[in-house]
Structure formats: structure tokens, C-alpha cells
Amino acid sequence: MNTLIVVDQPPYGSWAGREALDMVFSLAAFDQPSALLFVGPGVNWLRSNQAPSGINQKSVEKNLSAAPMFGVEAILADRSACERFGLTEATLVAGVTLTDSVPDTLDGYRHVAFAG
């Protein structure tokens, strides 16, 4: 794989994560192999059944579910960050692969960009 976009910001309160999604969707649309890695508070993007209407936001869950249709090759999450934020495989959106080593994951990509 060529490009990994790392999201380390929570899903609401900043545009950084949404810009990261736009970036990875754009790369994939031009047939550039790309993937997303969620770390730190960014793993909260992957929480299923989000209900952000109380803060007048739309759920990011639909955006993430579109990733495979856009050609994004993988959605990855740091397992330890998921545990820290109370996320389990059962509470994650579909299609997420957990990684036990962020440094090893980063080493698997030619280009790495950090959102936020």
C-alpha cells in the first residue's frame, strides 16, 4: 500500500478528521492505494450507533461506511486506544481491522499523513 492517513482527532468539534476522509477518498478515486488509521481519540470515529444530533452534527458513521465504495483499502484502529476509549470489536463500525503495533503499521506504507 502507498498512503496511510492517520486520524488522531475526535470525530466532532474539528474539521481535521473530515478533511482526512476527503483526502483518502480523493486518493482512492484516482486509484492511489490508501488506507485510514485511527489512533488516540480518533478511534471514536469508529464507534457504531453514534447520535450526534444533540450537537447539531451528522454522524460520521455513514461517511466511513462509504470508504470501501470509494476504494479505500483498509480502515485500521489502534487496539490499545480502542481499549482506552471503551471500544470493543462489537462496538466498532463494520470493516475495522485492529492493529497491535502502530509503528509497524506506519512502516508498511510509503507515505504517511497525519490529520489534525
C-alpha positions, 0 to 999 in steps of 0.5 A, a space after each residue: 500500500 502507498 498512503 496511510 492517513 492517520 486520524 488522531 482527532 475526535 470525530 466532532 468539534 474539528 474539521 481535521 478528521 473530515 478533511 482526512 476522509 476527503 483526502 483518502 477518498 480523493 486518493 482512492 478515486 484516482 486509484 492511489 492505494 490508501 488506507 485510514 488509521 485511527 489512533 488516540 481519540 480518533 478511534 471514536 470515529 469508529 464507534 457504531 450507533 453514534 447520535 450526534 444530533 444533540 450537537 447539531 452534527 451528522 454522524 460520521 458513521 455513514 461517511 466511513 461506511 462509504 470508504 470501501 465504495 470509494 476504494 479505500 483499502 483498509 480502515 485500521 484502529 489502534 487496539 490499545 486506544 480502542 481499549 482506552 476509549 471503551 471500544 470493543 470489536 462489537 462496538 466498532 463500525 463494520 470493516 475495522 481491522 485492529 492493529 497491535 503495533 502502530 509503528 509497524 503499521 506506519 512502516 508498511 506504507 510509503 507515505 504517511 499523513 497525519 490529520 489534525 
